[in-house]
Amino acid sequence: MKATFKIVLFCAISMLVFSCTRKVKICTSFDSSSYLVGDTIYGNASCSEHVEDFLWAPQDGLTMIGNGTGATERFIVEPLGGILSRSVDLTISNSRSNRSKTESFLVL
């Protein structure tokens, strides 16, 4: 009976540890924090952990160069009258969790 209890306890603890380690952790880096109109923004989320899917979404004043589903993405800064910043949203996910992050950049 003690052996069965230990096996069940071990399995429960193992499942708990495994499920905790499968939660996504978001991490991003960009090549700068300020840009000029016409510049290319390089975003990199390959430092994120346990990711199955990436979804990059540029906001007004940015044009995405790729398809937005990889660990890295590029954006072109477009003219946007009177607005001095641009933003990019990133959502990462796996079968257990998801996280989102918005990065903003100054346009000079």
N, CA, C and O atoms as a GROMACS GRO file, in nm:
protein
  432
    1MET      N    1   0.082  -0.119   0.000
    1MET     CA    2   0.000   0.000   0.000
    1MET      C    3   0.087   0.127   0.000
    1MET      O    4   0.056   0.224  -0.069
    2LYS      N    5   0.195   0.125   0.078
    2LYS     CA    6   0.285   0.241   0.081
    2LYS      C    7   0.347   0.265  -0.056
    2LYS      O    8   0.362   0.379  -0.100
    3ALA      N    9   0.383   0.156  -0.124
    3ALA     CA   10   0.445   0.170  -0.256
    3ALA      C   11   0.347   0.232  -0.355
    3ALA      O   12   0.388   0.317  -0.435
    4THR      N   13   0.221   0.194  -0.352
    4THR     CA   14   0.119   0.251  -0.441
    4THR      C   15   0.102   0.400  -0.412
    4THR      O   16   0.094   0.480  -0.505
    5PHE      N   17   0.098   0.438  -0.285
    5PHE     CA   18   0.084   0.579  -0.248
    5PHE      C   19   0.202   0.660  -0.299
    5PHE      O   20   0.184   0.770  -0.350
    6LYS      N   21   0.323   0.606  -0.286
    6LYS     CA   22   0.443   0.676  -0.332
    6LYS      C   23   0.441   0.694  -0.483
    6LYS      O   24   0.480   0.800  -0.534
    7ILE      N   25   0.395   0.592  -0.555
    7ILE     CA   26   0.388   0.601  -0.701
    7ILE      C   27   0.286   0.707  -0.743
    7ILE      O   28   0.313   0.787  -0.832
    8VAL      N   29   0.170   0.707  -0.679
    8VAL     CA   30   0.066   0.806  -0.710
    8VAL      C   31   0.116   0.946  -0.678
    8VAL      O   32   0.096   1.039  -0.756
    9LEU      N   33   0.180   0.961  -0.562
    9LEU     CA   34   0.234   1.092  -0.523
    9LEU      C   35   0.342   1.137  -0.622
    9LEU      O   36   0.343   1.254  -0.662
   10PHE      N   37   0.430   1.049  -0.662
   10PHE     CA   38   0.534   1.082  -0.760
   10PHE      C   39   0.472   1.126  -0.892
   10PHE      O   40   0.516   1.225  -0.951
   11CYS      N   41   0.371   1.054  -0.938
   11CYS     CA   42   0.305   1.091  -1.064
   11CYS      C   43   0.238   1.228  -1.054
   11CYS      O   44   0.247   1.309  -1.146
   12ALA      N   45   0.172   1.254  -0.941
   12ALA     CA   46   0.104   1.383  -0.924
   12ALA      C   47   0.205   1.498  -0.923
   12ALA      O   48   0.183   1.601  -0.986
   13ILE      N   49   0.315   1.481  -0.852
   13ILE     CA   50   0.417   1.585  -0.847
   13ILE      C   51   0.481   1.604  -0.985
   13ILE      O   52   0.506   1.717  -1.027
   14SER      N   53   0.507   1.495  -1.055
   14SER     CA   54   0.565   1.504  -1.189
   14SER      C   55   0.473   1.580  -1.284
   14SER      O   56   0.519   1.664  -1.362
   15MET      N   57   0.344   1.551  -1.278
   15MET     CA   58   0.249   1.621  -1.366
   15MET      C   59   0.243   1.769  -1.332
   15MET      O   60   0.234   1.852  -1.421
   16LEU      N   61   0.248   1.802  -1.204
   16LEU     CA   62   0.245   1.942  -1.163
   16LEU      C   63   0.369   2.015  -1.214
   16LEU      O   64   0.358   2.125  -1.268
   17VAL      N   65   0.485   1.956  -1.196
   17VAL     CA   66   0.610   2.019  -1.243
   17VAL      C   67   0.608   2.034  -1.394
   17VAL      O   68   0.645   2.139  -1.446
   18PHE      N   69   0.565   1.930  -1.466
   18PHE     CA   70   0.561   1.937  -1.612
   18PHE      C   71   0.465   2.045  -1.660
   18PHE      O   72   0.497   2.118  -1.753
   19SER      N   73   0.348   2.056  -1.598
   19SER     CA   74   0.251   2.156  -1.643
   19SER      C   75   0.301   2.297  -1.615
   19SER      O   76   0.271   2.388  -1.692
   20CYS      N   77   0.374   2.317  -1.508
   20CYS     CA   78   0.427   2.450  -1.477
   20CYS      C   79   0.536   2.490  -1.576
   20CYS      O   80   0.548   2.608  -1.612
   21THR      N   81   0.615   2.395  -1.619
   21THR     CA   82   0.724   2.429  -1.709
   21THR      C   83   0.676   2.451  -1.852
   21THR      O   84   0.753   2.501  -1.935
   22ARG      N   85   0.555   2.416  -1.883
   22ARG     CA   86   0.503   2.432  -2.019
   22ARG      C   87   0.435   2.566  -2.040
   22ARG      O   88   0.391   2.594  -2.151
   23LYS      N   89   0.424   2.648  -1.938
   23LYS     CA   90   0.366   2.780  -1.958
   23LYS      C   91   0.463   2.866  -2.038
   23LYS      O   92   0.584   2.862  -2.016
   24VAL      N   93   0.408   2.943  -2.133
   24VAL     CA   94   0.495   3.026  -2.216
   24VAL      C   95   0.551   3.142  -2.134
   24VAL      O   96   0.487   3.194  -2.043
   25LYS      N   97   0.672   3.180  -2.170
   25LYS     CA   98   0.737   3.298  -2.112
   25LYS      C   99   0.775   3.388  -2.228
   25LYS      O  100   0.848   3.348  -2.317
   26ILE      N  101   0.724   3.510  -2.225
   26ILE     CA  102   0.745   3.602  -2.337
   26ILE      C  103   0.872   3.685  -2.315
   26ILE      O  104   0.899   3.732  -2.204
   27CYS      N  105   0.945   3.701  -2.421
   27CYS     CA  106   1.069   3.778  -2.420
   27CYS      C  107   1.087   3.837  -2.559
   27CYS      O  108   1.078   3.765  -2.658
   28THR      N  109   1.113   3.966  -2.567
   28THR     CA  110   1.132   4.029  -2.697
   28THR      C  111   1.253   4.122  -2.694
   28THR      O  112   1.293   4.172  -2.589
   29SER      N  113   1.310   4.142  -2.811
   29SER     CA  114   1.414   4.244  -2.826
   29SER      C  115   1.396   4.309  -2.963
   29SER      O  116   1.351   4.245  -3.058
   30PHE      N  117   1.432   4.436  -2.969
   30PHE     CA  118   1.423   4.513  -3.093
   30PHE      C  119   1.556   4.583  -3.114
   30PHE      O  120   1.630   4.606  -3.018
   31ASP      N  121   1.585   4.616  -3.238
   31ASP     CA  122   1.716   4.671  -3.269
   31ASP      C  123   1.734   4.816  -3.224
   31ASP      O  124   1.846   4.866  -3.225
   32SER      N  125   1.626   4.884  -3.186
   32SER     CA  126   1.635   5.023  -3.140
   32SER      C  127   1.506   5.058  -3.067
   32SER      O  128   1.411   4.980  -3.064
   33SER      N  129   1.502   5.176  -3.008
   33SER     CA  130   1.378   5.222  -2.945
   33SER      C  131   1.322   5.345  -3.017
   33SER      O  132   1.212   5.391  -2.986
   34SER      N  133   1.397   5.397  -3.115
   34SER     CA  134   1.347   5.510  -3.194
   34SER      C  135   1.389   5.492  -3.340
   34SER      O  136   1.494   5.435  -3.371
   35TYR      N  137   1.302   5.541  -3.430
   35TYR     CA  138   1.321   5.520  -3.573
   35TYR      C  139   1.278   5.643  -3.651
   35TYR      O  140   1.213   5.733  -3.598
   36LEU      N  141   1.317   5.647  -3.776
   36LEU     CA  142   1.270   5.747  -3.871
   36LEU      C  143   1.168   5.682  -3.964
   36LEU      O  144   1.168   5.560  -3.980
   37VAL      N  145   1.082   5.763  -4.025
   37VAL     CA  146   0.990   5.711  -4.126
   37VAL      C  147   1.073   5.646  -4.237
   37VAL      O  148   1.171   5.704  -4.284
   38GLY      N  149   1.035   5.527  -4.277
   38GLY     CA  150   1.108   5.451  -4.379
   38GLY      C  151   1.205   5.350  -4.322
   38GLY      O  152   1.250   5.261  -4.394
   39ASP      N  153   1.237   5.361  -4.193
   39ASP     CA  154   1.328   5.264  -4.129
   39ASP      C  155   1.260   5.127  -4.117
   39ASP      O  156   1.138   5.116  -4.123
   40THR      N  157   1.343   5.026  -4.101
   40THR     CA  158   1.294   4.891  -4.075
   40THR      C  159   1.316   4.857  -3.929
   40THR      O  160   1.427   4.872  -3.877
   41ILE      N  161   1.213   4.810  -3.863
   41ILE     CA  162   1.220   4.764  -3.724
   41ILE      C  163   1.239   4.613  -3.727
   41ILE      O  164   1.164   4.542  -3.794
   42TYR      N  165   1.338   4.564  -3.655
   42TYR     CA  166   1.364   4.421  -3.645
   42TYR      C  167   1.324   4.373  -3.505
   42TYR      O  168   1.384   4.414  -3.406
   43GLY      N  169   1.224   4.286  -3.498
   43GLY     CA  170   1.179   4.230  -3.371
   43GLY      C  171   1.221   4.085  -3.360
   43GLY      O  172   1.218   4.010  -3.458
   44ASN      N  173   1.259   4.045  -3.239
   44ASN     CA  174   1.305   3.908  -3.216
   44ASN      C  175   1.244   3.857  -3.085
   44ASN      O  176   1.263   3.918  -2.980
   45ALA      N  177   1.172   3.746  -3.092
   45ALA     CA  178   1.113   3.685  -2.973
   45ALA      C  179   1.165   3.543  -2.954
   45ALA      O  180   1.103   3.463  -2.884
   46SER      N  181   1.279   3.511  -3.014
   46SER     CA  182   1.333   3.376  -3.002
   46SER      C  183   1.379   3.343  -2.861
   46SER      O  184   1.403   3.226  -2.829
   47CYS      N  185   1.393   3.444  -2.775
   47CYS     CA  186   1.429   3.420  -2.635
   47CYS      C  187   1.308   3.376  -2.552
   47CYS      O  188   1.324   3.339  -2.436
   48SER      N  189   1.188   3.380  -2.610
   48SER     CA  190   1.068   3.332  -2.540
   48SER      C  191   1.077   3.181  -2.523
   48SER      O  192   1.146   3.112  -2.598
   49GLU      N  193   1.007   3.130  -2.420
   49GLU     CA  194   1.019   2.988  -2.387
   49GLU      C  195   0.887   2.913  -2.404
   49GLU      O  196   0.780   2.968  -2.378
   50HIS      N  197   0.896   2.789  -2.447
   50HIS     CA  198   0.784   2.694  -2.458
   50HIS      C  199   0.677   2.743  -2.556
   50HIS      O  200   0.558   2.721  -2.534
   51VAL      N  201   0.718   2.807  -2.664
   51VAL     CA  202   0.625   2.867  -2.760
   51VAL      C  203   0.598   2.770  -2.875
   51VAL      O  204   0.690   2.712  -2.931
   52GLU      N  205   0.471   2.755  -2.909
   52GLU     CA  206   0.431   2.680  -3.028
   52GLU      C  207   0.389   2.775  -3.140
   52GLU      O  208   0.410   2.746  -3.258
   53ASP      N  209   0.328   2.889  -3.103
   53ASP     CA  210   0.278   2.984  -3.203
   53ASP      C  211   0.315   3.127  -3.167
   53ASP      O  212   0.307   3.168  -3.051
   54PHE      N  213   0.356   3.202  -3.270
   54PHE     CA  214   0.382   3.346  -3.258
   54PHE      C  215   0.279   3.419  -3.342
   54PHE      O  216   0.241   3.371  -3.449
   55LEU      N  217   0.234   3.534  -3.296
   55LEU     CA  218   0.145   3.617  -3.376
   55LEU      C  219   0.182   3.764  -3.353
   55LEU      O  220   0.149   3.822  -3.250
   56TRP      N  221   0.252   3.821  -3.451
   56TRP     CA  222   0.290   3.962  -3.448
   56TRP      C  223   0.178   4.042  -3.513
   56TRP      O  224   0.121   3.999  -3.613
   57ALA      N  225   0.145   4.159  -3.457
   57ALA     CA  226   0.040   4.244  -3.513
   57ALA      C  227   0.083   4.390  -3.506
   57ALA      O  228   0.084   4.449  -3.398
   58PRO      N  229   0.119   4.450  -3.620
   58PRO     CA  230   0.158   4.591  -3.620
   58PRO      C  231   0.036   4.680  -3.605
   58PRO      O  232  -0.073   4.648  -3.654
   59GLN      N  233   0.053   4.792  -3.538
   59GLN     CA  234  -0.054   4.890  -3.525
   59GLN      C  235  -0.038   4.995  -3.637
   59GLN      O  236   0.049   4.982  -3.723
   60ASP      N  237  -0.122   5.098  -3.633
   60ASP     CA  238  -0.120   5.201  -3.736
   60ASP      C  239   0.021   5.259  -3.754
   60ASP      O  240   0.093   5.284  -3.657
   61GLY      N  241   0.058   5.280  -3.880
   61GLY     CA  242   0.186   5.341  -3.912
   61GLY      C  243   0.300   5.242  -3.929
   61GLY      O  244   0.415   5.282  -3.947
   62LEU      N  245   0.269   5.112  -3.924
   62LEU     CA  246   0.371   5.009  -3.948
   62LEU      C  247   0.318   4.910  -4.051
   62LEU      O  248   0.200   4.876  -4.050
   63THR      N  249   0.406   4.864  -4.139
   63THR     CA  250   0.373   4.760  -4.235
   63THR      C  251   0.461   4.640  -4.207
   63THR      O  252   0.584   4.652  -4.204
   64MET      N  253   0.399   4.525  -4.186
   64MET     CA  254   0.474   4.403  -4.158
   64MET      C  255   0.531   4.348  -4.289
   64MET      O  256   0.461   4.343  -4.390
   65ILE      N  257   0.656   4.305  -4.286
   65ILE     CA  258   0.721   4.251  -4.405
   65ILE      C  259   0.693   4.102  -4.418
   65ILE      O  260   0.669   4.054  -4.530
   66GLY      N  261   0.696   4.027  -4.309
   66GLY     CA  262   0.674   3.882  -4.313
   66GLY      C  263   0.528   3.847  -4.291
   66GLY      O  264   0.439   3.930  -4.307
   67ASN      N  265   0.505   3.720  -4.252
   67ASN     CA  266   0.368   3.675  -4.230
   67ASN      C  267   0.323   3.685  -4.084
   67ASN      O  268   0.208   3.656  -4.054
   68GLY      N  269   0.413   3.725  -3.994
   68GLY     CA  270   0.377   3.749  -3.855
   68GLY      C  271   0.365   3.626  -3.769
   68GLY      O  272   0.311   3.633  -3.658
   69THR      N  273   0.416   3.511  -3.816
   69THR     CA  274   0.399   3.388  -3.740
   69THR      C  275   0.530   3.323  -3.699
   69THR      O  276   0.531   3.207  -3.656
   70GLY      N  277   0.639   3.394  -3.712
   70GLY     CA  278   0.769   3.339  -3.674
   70GLY      C  279   0.825   3.406  -3.550
   70GLY      O  280   0.766   3.502  -3.499
   71ALA      N  281   0.936   3.356  -3.502
   71ALA     CA  282   1.001   3.414  -3.383
   71ALA      C  283   1.058   3.552  -3.410
   71ALA      O  284   1.075   3.632  -3.317
   72THR      N  285   1.088   3.582  -3.536
   72THR     CA  286   1.138   3.714  -3.572
   72THR      C  287   1.045   3.777  -3.676
   72THR      O  288   0.976   3.708  -3.751
   73GLU      N  289   1.046   3.908  -3.677
   73GLU     CA  290   0.961   3.980  -3.774
   73GLU      C  291   1.023   4.116  -3.801
   73GLU      O  292   1.099   4.169  -3.720
   74ARG      N  293   0.988   4.173  -3.919
   74ARG     CA  294   1.035   4.306  -3.958
   74ARG      C  295   0.916   4.392  -3.994
   74ARG      O  296   0.814   4.344  -4.044
   75PHE      N  297   0.930   4.522  -3.968
   75PHE     CA  298   0.823   4.618  -3.994
   75PHE      C  299   0.884   4.743  -4.056
   75PHE      O  300   0.994   4.784  -4.018
   76ILE      N  301   0.813   4.804  -4.150
   76ILE     CA  302   0.854   4.932  -4.209
   76ILE      C  303   0.775   5.043  -4.141
   76ILE      O  304   0.653   5.034  -4.126
   77VAL      N  305   0.845   5.148  -4.099
   77VAL     CA  306   0.779   5.264  -4.037
   77VAL      C  307   0.720   5.351  -4.149
   77VAL      O  308   0.793   5.401  -4.234
   78GLU      N  309   0.590   5.368  -4.147
   78GLU     CA  310   0.518   5.447  -4.247
   78GLU      C  311   0.484   5.585  -4.190
   78GLU      O  312   0.478   5.601  -4.069
   79PRO      N  313   0.462   5.684  -4.278
   79PRO     CA  314   0.419   5.816  -4.230
   79PRO      C  315   0.282   5.807  -4.163
   79PRO      O  316   0.194   5.733  -4.208
   80LEU      N  317   0.267   5.881  -4.056
   80LEU     CA  318   0.139   5.884  -3.985
   80LEU      C  319   0.129   6.023  -3.922
   80LEU      O  320   0.188   6.048  -3.817
   81GLY      N  321   0.054   6.112  -3.984
   81GLY     CA  322   0.048   6.252  -3.947
   81GLY      C  323   0.025   6.278  -3.799
   81GLY      O  324  -0.075   6.233  -3.742
   82GLY      N  325   0.116   6.351  -3.737
   82GLY     CA  326   0.102   6.397  -3.601
   82GLY      C  327   0.127   6.292  -3.494
   82GLY      O  328   0.127   6.326  -3.375
   83ILE      N  329   0.149   6.169  -3.530
   83ILE     CA  330   0.171   6.063  -3.432
   83ILE      C  331   0.320   6.033  -3.426
   83ILE      O  332   0.382   6.001  -3.527
   84LEU      N  333   0.378   6.043  -3.306
   84LEU     CA  334   0.522   6.026  -3.291
   84LEU      C  335   0.561   5.890  -3.235
   84LEU      O  336   0.676   5.870  -3.196
   85SER      N  337   0.468   5.796  -3.231
   85SER     CA  338   0.503   5.662  -3.184
   85SER      C  339   0.432   5.556  -3.268
   85SER      O  340   0.331   5.584  -3.333
   86ARG      N  341   0.486   5.436  -3.265
   86ARG     CA  342   0.426   5.322  -3.332
   86ARG      C  343   0.431   5.205  -3.234
   86ARG      O  344   0.516   5.202  -3.145
   87SER      N  345   0.340   5.109  -3.250
   87SER     CA  346   0.335   4.995  -3.158
   87SER      C  347   0.322   4.864  -3.234
   87SER      O  348   0.264   4.858  -3.343
   88VAL      N  349   0.376   4.761  -3.174
   88VAL     CA  350   0.366   4.625  -3.225
   88VAL      C  351   0.316   4.537  -3.112
   88VAL      O  352   0.368   4.542  -3.000
   89ASP      N  353   0.215   4.456  -3.141
   89ASP     CA  354   0.165   4.359  -3.044
   89ASP      C  355   0.222   4.222  -3.079
   89ASP      O  356   0.232   4.187  -3.196
   90LEU      N  357   0.258   4.146  -2.977
   90LEU     CA  358   0.304   4.009  -2.996
   90LEU      C  359   0.227   3.920  -2.900
   90LEU      O  360   0.220   3.947  -2.780
   91THR      N  361   0.168   3.814  -2.953
   91THR     CA  362   0.104   3.711  -2.872
   91THR      C  363   0.175   3.580  -2.899
   91THR      O  364   0.193   3.540  -3.014
   92ILE      N  365   0.216   3.512  -2.792
   92ILE     CA  366   0.276   3.381  -2.804
   92ILE      C  367   0.187   3.281  -2.731
   92ILE      O  368   0.119   3.317  -2.635
   93SER      N  369   0.188   3.157  -2.776
   93SER     CA  370   0.101   3.059  -2.712
   93SER      C  371   0.152   2.917  -2.731
   93SER      O  372   0.235   2.890  -2.818
   94ASN      N  373   0.101   2.828  -2.649
   94ASN     CA  374   0.113   2.684  -2.667
   94ASN      C  375  -0.020   2.624  -2.622
   94ASN      O  376  -0.115   2.698  -2.596
   95SER      N  377  -0.028   2.495  -2.612
   95SER     CA  378  -0.156   2.432  -2.578
   95SER      C  379  -0.200   2.458  -2.435
   95SER      O  380  -0.314   2.430  -2.400
   96ARG      N  381  -0.112   2.510  -2.350
   96ARG     CA  382  -0.145   2.532  -2.209
   96ARG      C  383  -0.163   2.679  -2.169
   96ARG      O  384  -0.233   2.708  -2.073
   97SER      N  385  -0.100   2.770  -2.243
   97SER     CA  386  -0.110   2.910  -2.201
   97SER      C  387  -0.077   3.004  -2.317
   97SER      O  388  -0.031   2.960  -2.422
   98ASN      N  389  -0.101   3.133  -2.295
   98ASN     CA  390  -0.062   3.236  -2.391
   98ASN      C  391  -0.027   3.363  -2.317
   98ASN      O  392  -0.070   3.385  -2.203
   99ARG      N  393   0.051   3.446  -2.381
   99ARG     CA  394   0.093   3.576  -2.326
   99ARG      C  395   0.096   3.676  -2.439
   99ARG      O  396   0.123   3.642  -2.554
  100SER      N  397   0.068   3.801  -2.405
  100SER     CA  398   0.074   3.910  -2.502
  100SER      C  399   0.158   4.023  -2.447
  100SER      O  400   0.168   4.043  -2.326
  101LYS      N  401   0.217   4.098  -2.538
  101LYS     CA  402   0.302   4.210  -2.501
  101LYS      C  403   0.294   4.314  -2.611
  101LYS      O  404   0.290   4.279  -2.729
  102THR      N  405   0.292   4.441  -2.575
  102THR     CA  406   0.294   4.550  -2.671
  102THR      C  407   0.424   4.629  -2.653
  102THR      O  408   0.459   4.668  -2.542
  103GLU      N  409   0.493   4.650  -2.762
  103GLU     CA  410   0.615   4.733  -2.763
  103GLU      C  411   0.586   4.859  -2.842
  103GLU      O  412   0.527   4.854  -2.950
  104SER      N  413   0.628   4.973  -2.787
  104SER     CA  414   0.608   5.102  -2.855
  104SER      C  415   0.744   5.163  -2.888
  104SER      O  416   0.842   5.143  -2.817
  105PHE      N  417   0.747   5.239  -2.998
  105PHE     CA  418   0.871   5.298  -3.048
  105PHE      C  419   0.847   5.445  -3.080
  105PHE      O  420   0.739   5.484  -3.123
  106LEU      N  421   0.948   5.526  -3.058
  106LEU     CA  422   0.944   5.667  -3.089
  106LEU      C  423   0.981   5.685  -3.235
  106LEU      O  424   1.076   5.624  -3.284
  107VAL      N  425   0.905   5.769  -3.307
  107VAL     CA  426   0.936   5.801  -3.446
  107VAL      C  427   0.980   5.946  -3.450
  107VAL      O  428   0.904   6.035  -3.414
  108LEU      N  429   1.101   5.969  -3.494
  108LEU     CA  430   1.159   6.103  -3.495
  108LEU      C  431   1.130   6.176  -3.624
  108LEU      O  432   1.171   6.290  -3.642
   0.00000   0.00000   0.00000
